[in-house]
Amino acid sequence: MRELTLEKVRRLFPVTRRRVYFNHAGTGPLPSTAVRAMHGFIRKAVQEGCVAYSEAEAVVENTRLMTARLLGVKPETVAFVKNTTSGIIIAIGSIPWEEGDNLIMMKDAFPANTYPYQLLLPGVEKRFVTALELTEGPECVFRLVDERTRAVALDWVHFLSGARFDINAIGAFCQQHNIFFILDAIQGLGAVNHNFSSTGADFVVAGGGKWLLAPQGIGILYVNMKKLPRLKPFNLGWLSAHWQEFNDIFTPKPLKKTAARFEEGTKNYIGIYGLGAALKLLLDFGLESVEARVRQLTGQLRELLKAADFEIMTPEADEKRAGIITCRKPDRDMAAVGAQLETAGFVCAVREGWLRISPHFYNTGEEVERFVHQLKIVAR
Ligand SMILES: Cc1ncc(COP(=O)(O)O)c(C=O)c1O
């Protein structure tokens, strides 16, 4: 295979010719390879009426293999879901909650990781940790655990501060104490290379539309299948069963033994085609190389912002952050700053009065320099 250089990668992101795009923690742009893959599916559906089930399923299984490589887990533990929330809902519905149970969760997680617990588990006691406490270490979780703690539900990387938490320590603790561990990984996956086979998480979920550079409306779910005997049947449907063909519809089919059983009905094939192409790009470039570039660019960004006297919310240590750098000038209206940046062709996000800047591996140091130069002008 010919080497996938940065120059070649940048050609797959036409956005680089129009703007400096540093908002991967919001929405990742689609590489043109993903657009081609999805277009291939759509063209066939238009011209031939449909894409053969076996053909579409072959792409699904190949995408499952790539997802497994991304996570460092077995393909049998991977399911496709709509988004992060739908994976969290599967976790909530599968866990055998009992009266008197408690759940440890984040007070200031992104709402995708708070609303479902609040809405679906009104009878379960909630115990809260904050992103700041988690940034200091996992003890804040350990302190809250007792014999009635059924689950711990955390973000891997905080959507606002960009802090990355020590999930291995928490996962090991949860496994040791027989506690389910649910992880929202959307702000880390695709930016940081991490092996989830030894993390001790029982459910890891991420929507595809950010750092994975896939379309919105498709997500991935890892399930620790060793826990399957303890899970309640949930989100199961006709395609949770094994079908060889669709001639004999009424003979009961056996339930899949893999995480694919959580794919209850007809899949979002277009999304999976796009996700597959996006994952191929990340894997071809190399997950370690992707992480190294993200680290380098965010490190450079951090230094330039510090030198320009910006207050930085994101922890400094490499292992405590991922692809987000969050900053502000306390006496400036950062919403206005963000709007002026956007007008000048520099895209990031404004959250809670802070500027959240999130470059990806295909961005360059020169773009970082231009971004900070422009930021200094508009925040003067
Ligand atoms: C930490 C986190 N979780 C989840 C989401 C999105 O959830 P969903 O994929 O269900 O829309 C976001 C989006 O900003 C997020 O930052």
The ligand as a Tripos MOL2 file, in Angstrom:
@<TRIPOS>MOLECULE
LIG
   16    16     1     0     0
SMALL
NO_CHARGES

@<TRIPOS>ATOM
      1 C1        -19.7040   13.6850   25.9620 C.3       1 LIG1
      2 C2        -20.7790   13.6640   24.9140 C.ar      1 LIG1
      3 N1        -21.6200   12.6140   24.8700 N.ar      1 LIG1
      4 C3        -22.5690   12.5250   23.9190 C.ar      1 LIG1
      5 C4        -22.7400   13.5170   22.9740 C.ar      1 LIG1
      6 C5        -23.7800   13.3810   21.9260 C.3       1 LIG1
      7 O1        -24.7140   12.3820   22.1960 O.3       1 LIG1
      8 P1        -25.5610   11.7100   21.0250 P.3       1 LIG1
      9 O2        -24.5860   11.0010   20.1360 O.co2     1 LIG1
     10 O3        -26.4920   10.8000   21.6970 O.co2     1 LIG1
     11 O4        -26.2750   12.8310   20.3380 O.co2     1 LIG1
     12 C6        -21.8890   14.6200   22.9910 C.ar      1 LIG1
     13 C7        -22.0890   15.7070   21.9850 C.2       1 LIG1
     14 O5        -21.7110   16.7880   22.0590 O.2       1 LIG1
     15 C8        -20.8900   14.6910   23.9820 C.ar      1 LIG1
     16 O6        -20.0340   15.7170   24.0260 O.3       1 LIG1
@<TRIPOS>BOND
     1     1     2 1
     2     2     3 ar
     3     2    15 ar
     4     3     4 ar
     5     4     5 ar
     6     5     6 1
     7     5    12 ar
     8     6     7 1
     9     7     8 1
    10     8     9 2
    11     8    10 1
    12     8    11 1
    13    12    13 1
    14    12    15 ar
    15    13    14 2
    16    15    16 1
@<TRIPOS>SUBSTRUCTURE
     1 LIG1         1 GROUP 0 **** ****
